[in-house]
Amino acid sequence: MTALVAATHAQVMADPAAAGSLRALAGNPAIRTLFGAPVGLDNAGGFTVWRVGTVIAVLLGAWSVLATTRITRGEEDAGRWDLLLSSRLPAPAVLLRHLGPVMVVNAATATAITAVLLLSGTEPAGALLHGAGTGLLGMFLTAVAALSAQVFPARSPATGAAVAVLGCGLLTRMIGDGVTGLGWLHWLSPFGLLSLSGPYVHNRVLPLLLLAAATALITVLTLTAARLRDIRDGLIPAAPGRRPRTLLLDSAETFAARRVSRPLTGWLIGVGAYYLLIGLTAVSVTEFLRDNPALADGASQAGFDGLGSISGFTATLFAILAMPVGGFVTVRMAAFVTAETDRRLTLLASQPITRTRLIGAELAVTALAAAVLVTGAGLATWLGVTAIGGELEADAALRGTWNILPLVLLSLGAAVFAVGWTPGWTMLIGGLPTTGGFLLLVTAESVAAPDWVRDLSPFAHLAPVPLTEASIGAPAVMLATATILTVLGVAGYHRRDLRS
C-alpha cells in the first residue's frame, strides 16, 4: 500500500486542478475528520502518510491486540502455560518472552515502511519518523493488550478492552481533527500523537517520544500485574457465586446464537458508530467534491464513481462495508476452529448431534449476524444523513448495505471451506474475497491493469447501490459460489477428525 501510493503521487500532482483540489482538502472539516489533516500533500511522502498512514496503523494495531491476547491470556486459559510456569522462570519473565516477538513484528513493519519510502525517493527524516511512529503505535497497543490480559480473567474481555482503547484513540483523533478548538485532544490519543509528529512537514520527535514513554510505562505495569495475580486469574476476579446462566442452552442452534451475541454487539457498536459518522459528514463531503471536480475525477479513475452525490458517496462506503463484515464472519468461523482446538467442543460433539448440524448451526447464526450488522450500518447512515438535513431514504440505505451480502456470504463460504479442509488457514482463506478482493481492485485501478485482472475482484461486479439499481447476475454467481464452497466445507468437516 505504501509503495503504490508513493508511486502514484507524481501522476496525481501533474494535473494542476487535482493538485489544487488536494490542497483545498485542508479546509474541509469533514475530510479532516474522516481521513486526518491533509498536510504535506506537495511531496510524495506527505501524500502517502495522509492516504494510507492511518489505515496501516489501524491494521497493525488490531493485529497486535489480537495476537497479544491470543498468545498470552488465550494460551494461559487453555492450560498451555502450566508447564512453562512450573519452570524456574517467573510469570513476568514468561510474559516478556511472549511480548518480544509481537514487538519485533511491529519493529519489522516500521523498518519495511521506512525502507519503501526511502526507495521511493522521499525525504529520509520524514520516512524514518513515519515508519517509527507506525511501529510505536503497534507496540503501544501490544502493551495495552498485554495489560488488559492481566487485568481481566478471560481472553474475550481482555481483547474487548484493548480494542476499545484502539477505537477510542481513533475517535479522539477524529474529533481533534474535525473540531479546531479541540485540537489538544491529539495529545491524549496514540493516533493523535502520530498526527502531531507531522512527517515530511514538521518532523516533530517529541510526540513519538511520549508514545514510546507510554509504551514503556504500560509494559512495566503489565509485568508488575503479572507478578501480583494468580495463574488463570486476573486482577479483576471473575464474579463468584452468580446464578447459572442457562439462557440459549437448549440446542446447538441456540448455543451458537449465545456465543455470537456478545461479539456481534461489539461489532455492531463499532460499525454503527463509524457509519453514523459517515452519514453526519456526507453532505459536507459531497458538496466539497462537487466544488472540486478534479478530485472527484481522480476518485472515479480509482474505481469510486458518483462521489459528488449522497447516493454515490454512500454507495462507495457501503461497498467498503463488505470488508469489516467479511472480517466478522471470518473471525467467527476461526473462533469455531479455536474452540475445537481448545477442546471446548469435545463434549458437545460427543452428544447425539451430527457434525453437520454442529457446523450448520454456527454457519446459520453467523450469516444471520452478518445481516444484522449490515442492517445496523444502513440505519446508522440513514440516521446521520437525515440528522443534518441530507436526502437519503431509509429503504435506499438498506438496499445499499444489503447489496453487499452476497459478497459477505462468499467470504463466509470460503471460511467454511477452510474449516472443513485446512482449518489453520481459515482467517486467510476467508478474507480473500473481501479484503483481498478490495486490495486487488484498488491496485488494478491505480496501475491501469488489464480488465481481466480487475474483474478477478468480486468488488468489480458490485452495483453501486443506491446510486443505481442492484444487479442480478453477479450476486447470483457469488451466492452460487458461496453455496458450493459451503457444501464442500461442511462435507470436509463431517469427514475429518476433531483438532486437538
N, C-alpha and C positions, 0 to 999 in steps of 0.2 A: 504493500500500500504506500509506504513512504517513497520508494523508488519511483513508482508510477506517477504519483502526484508531482514530485520534484521534476520529473522528466517532461511533464506537460505544461509547466509554468511558462516557458518561453512562448509556446504556441498561444496560450491564453492572453498573455500580455502583449502579444504582437498586434492585437486589434485595439486601437485607442479607445473605441467605445466600450469594449469589455473591460479594459483597464480602468476607465472612469467609473464604470458601474461597480467594480470591486471596491474601489476607494469609497464610494458612496455607502457601502455596507456599514461603515463605522458609525454612521448617523442614524441607523435604524435600530431601536431598542429590541424589537422582536428578533431580528437576526442575531444580535449580540446575545440575547437570552438563549437561543437555541444552539448556536454554534460557537459562542465565545467572541471576545472582542477581536475584530479583524485588523491586526496591526502587522506592519512589515510585509504587506502584500506586494510591494515592488521588487522583492527578491524571492528567489525560489525557496529559500529556507523558511522565511516567514509565512509564505503562502502554504507550504507543506504543513507547518505547525498548526495553522488555522484549519486547514481542510481535514486532517486526519489525526492530529495530536491527541485530542480528547477521546476520539473513538478508540485509538490504540491503548490509551491509558485505562479506559474503562474495561476493555477486553483483558488486558494484563492484570488489572486489579481483581476482576471477577475470577479469573483463573487462579490467582494467588489465594484468594479466600477459599475457594472450593478445594484446591489441592491441600492447603494447610489443615483445614478441619478434617479432611479425609484421612490424612496420614498421621494425625495426632489423636484427636478425640475419637474419630471413627475407628481407627485401629485399636485404640485402648478399650473402647466399648465392646469390640468384637473379641477381646481377650488375647489379642496377638502381641500386646506389650507385656504380658505377665512374665515371660521368660526373660525379656530384656531388663525388666525392673527387678528381677531376682538376682541379677549380677552385681558386680561391685560398683557399677555406675549409678549415681543418684538420679532421681527423676528429672531435675533440671538439666543434667548432662545429656540424658537420653533425648529430651525435648530439643535441646540446642542442636544435636546431631541431625534431627529431622527438619529443623528450620533451615539449616545450612543449604541443602540442595535447592529449596524453593528460592532462597535469596540469590543463589548462584544463577538460577534461570532468569531472574529479574535483571541481574547484572549483565548476563549474556545478551538479553534483549536490548538493554541500554547500549551495549557495545555495538550490536548489529545496526541499530538505528543511527548511531553516530557514524559508523563506517559508511553506510549507504548515503548519508547526507554529505559526507566528505567526498565520496566518489562522484556525487552529483555536482561537485564544484561549489558548494555553499560555504559560507564563512565558518572557519574552524571553531571559533568561540561559540557561535550560536548552535552549531551541530553538537558540540560537547555538552552544552548546557541543556539542550532539549533531550538528548539521549539520557543524560544523568538524571534529569527530572522525572522522566518516564520510569526509569528503573527504580528511583527512590520512592515513587508513588506505589509501585508494586511491592516494594519492601515494607512500606508503611502498612499497607493492607494485610500483608503477611503477618506482621507483628500484631495487628488488631485481631486477626482471626485466631492466632495462637493464644492471645489473652482471653478472648471470649471462650475458647475451648477449655481454659482453666476455670473460668467463672461459672459456666453452665454445665450441668451434669449429663448432657447428651449432645450428640452432633447436630441435630436439627436446630435447636435454639441457638447453639453457638454459631452455626452458619447464618441463621437469620439475623442475629445481632450484627455480625460483621458486614453482611450485605446491606443492612440498614445504615451502617456508618458510611459505606460507599455511596448509597443513594442520597443520604442527607448531605454528604460532602459535595456531590454533583449538583444537587438542588441549591445549596448555598452559593456555589459559584455562579449558577444561572441567575439567581436573584441579584447577586452583586454586579453581574454584567448588565442586566436589564434595567436596574434602577440605579441611576448615577449616585444618588445620595446614600446608597447602601454599599458602596464600593469597599468599605472597610471589612465587609464580610469575607472578602478574599483571604484575609489573614487567618480565618477560622476554618478554612477548608483546604484539604490537600490539593484538590483541583485548582482552587483559587491561588495557592502558592505557586503552582506551575504557571498559571497565567501571569502572576506578578513577576516571575523571573524574566519574562519578555525576551525569549531567544531571538537573536538576529536584530533586535531593536534596542532594548535596554540592557540585556545581558547582566541581569542582577543575580548575584550569587547568594545574597542574604536569605531570600525565601527558601532556597533549596537547603541552606544550612539549617534553617528552622525545621524543615521537613525531616532532615537527617537526624536532628536532635530529638524530635518527637518519636521517630522510629526507634532510636536507641533507648529512650526512656520507656516506651511501651514494651520493648524487648526485656529490659531489666525487670519491669513489673511482672511480665509473663513468667520469667524464671523464678521470681520470688513467690508468685502464686503457686507455681508447680511444687515448690518446697513445702507450702503450707497445707495443701489438700491431700486427701487420701486417694488411692487408686480407684478409678471408675466413679469418682465423686467430683463435685465442683464446689467452689466457694459458696455458690448458692445451691444448697442441697435440694434434692427432689422432695416435693411435698409428701410428708409421711401421713399414713393413715387416711388417705382420701378414699371415698367410696369407689367401688369398681365401676369403670365406665364401660358399660355393655352395649351402648348405642351402636347400631350398624354392625353387629357381630352375628347376624342371623344367617348369613350366606356368604359365599365367595364374592358375589357381586357387591353386596353392601359393605363388606370388609374392604374391597378395593376403593369404594367411594369414601370410606372413612380415611384411608391412607392418603387419598389425594386432596381431601378437603382443606387441610391447613396449607400445603404448598400452593394450592390454587388461590387461596385468599391472599397470600403474599404476592404472587404474580399479578393478580387482578388489581391490587392496590398500586403496584409499581407501574404496570402498563396503563392502567386507567389514569393515573396522575400525569403520565407523560402525554397521553393523547388529549387530556383536558387542557394541558398547556399548549398543545398544537392547535386546538380549537380557539383558545384565547388569543393566539398570535396570528391566526390565519388571515384575518383582514389586513393587518399591518404588513405581513409578508407579501401577500398578493398585490397590494397597492404599490409596494416598493418595486416588485418585479415588473408590474405594468409600466412604471415610470422608467425602468431600466431594461429596455428590450434586448440589449446586447447580452446581458447576463442571463436573461430567460432563454435566449437562443443558445447560449453555451450549455445551459442545463438540458435543453432539448437535444443537443448533439450527444450528450452523455446518456440519453435514454429517458429523460424526465420531461415529458411534454405537458403543456397546459398549466404551468405553474402560475400564470398570471390570473387565474380564476380560483375561487374557493373550491369548486368541484375538482379542478385539475390538481390543485395543491393537496387536497385531502386524498385524492386517488393515488398520488405518488406516495404519501405517507402510509396509506393503507396497504400498499404493496410491500413496503418495508416491514409492516407488522408481521408478515409471514416469518421473518427471522426469529423474533422472540417467541412467537407461539410455536414455531417449529422446534425451537430450542427447548421449550417447555415439554412438549410431547416426547422429545428425545431423552431429556433428563428423567422423565417418569419411567420410561422403559429401562433406562440404565439403572434407576433405583430398584426396579423389579429384579434385574440381574444381581445387583448388590445384595438384596435381601436373600436371594437364592444362595449366593456365595457365602454370606454370613450365616447360613443355615436357619434363617428365620422363617423359611417356607417349608422346612423339612416336615414338621408335624402337620402342616396344612396339606402338603402333597400326599401324606400317608393316609388321609381321610378318604372316604368313598367319593372323591371328587376327581374327575378326569383332568389330565394335564391341559387338554384343550379348553375345558371350562375355566381353568385357573388363569391361563393367559388371555382367554377371551374376555373374562371379566375385567382384567387390567386394561385390555385394549379398548373395550367399550366405554369404560369410565374415563379413560384418558381422552378419547375422541369427544365425549360429551363435555369434559372440562375445557378442551380447546374451543368448542363452540361458545361456551360461556365466556371465555377470555376474549374472543373477537367481538362478541356482542357487547361486552363491557367497554371495549375500546371504541366501538362505534357510538355508543350512547354518550361516552365521555366527550368525544369530539363534537357531537351534535350539541351537547350542553355548553361547551366552551364557545362555539361559534355563535350560538343563539344568545349567550350572555353578553356578547359585545356587539350585537345587532347585525351579525352577518346572516347570509341566506344559505341555509343548508337544512333540508328536510330530514327528519329522523329516519324515514324509510330509505332515503338516499345514503345516509351514513351507514345504516345497517347493511344495505346492499353492497356497499364498498368493502366493508370488513368481511362479510360472508363470502365475497368473491374469492378470498384467498384460502378458503377452507380446503378446496381440492389440493392445493399445494401443500398445506399443512398435513393433510391426510397422506399425501405422498411421502412426506418426511416420516410420518408415523409408520407407514408400511415398510419403509426402508429400515427403521429401527426394529420393528418386529422381525423382519427377515434376519437382521443381525443377531437378535436374541436367540433365534432358532438355530443358526448355523455358526456364527462367530461372535459369541457373547462379549468377548473382550473388546470388540470393535464397535459396540453399539453406538457410542457417542459420535464417533467419526462417520460411520455409515449413515446414521440417522440425520446428521447435519448436512450431508451432501446436497440434497435437493434445495434446501432453503439457504443456509449460509453460503455453501459452495456455489449454488446457482446464482445468488446475487453478486458475489465477487466476480464470477465469470462474466456476467452481463456487463457490469461496470467496467471491467478490464477490457472486454471486447469492444465496447462502445468508445472507450477513451483512446484506444490504439488503432481504431478503424480496422478491426479484424474482419475476416470474411464472414458473410452472413451465416454460413453453416456453423461457425464457431459460436456466434451469438445465439443461434437457435438451439444450441445444446442446453441453454439455461431455461428452466421452466418459467422464470420471470419474463422471458421474451414473449411468452404466449399468454400472459395475463392481460385481460382487457382493463383499461384504466377506468374502473367504476368508482364513483358515479359520474365521471366526465362523459363516458359513453355507456352503452348498454352492455351487459355481460354477454360473453360469447358462450357457445355450447360445445364446440368441437374440442378445444384444448382442455377444458376442465374434464370432459368425458374421458379423454385419453389419460389424464392424470389419475382420475378415480379408478380407471381400469387397471393402470399400472400399480396403483396402491393396493388394489384388491389382490392382484397376482402376487405381489411381494408379501402381503399379509398371509395369504393361504400357504405360500411356501414357508414362511417363517413359523406359522403355527404347526405345520407338518414337521418341520425340523425340531421344534421344541418338544413335540409329542414323542419323537423317536430318541432324542438324546438323553443322557443321564443328567441328574441334577449336579450342578457345580459344587465343589467343596474345596 
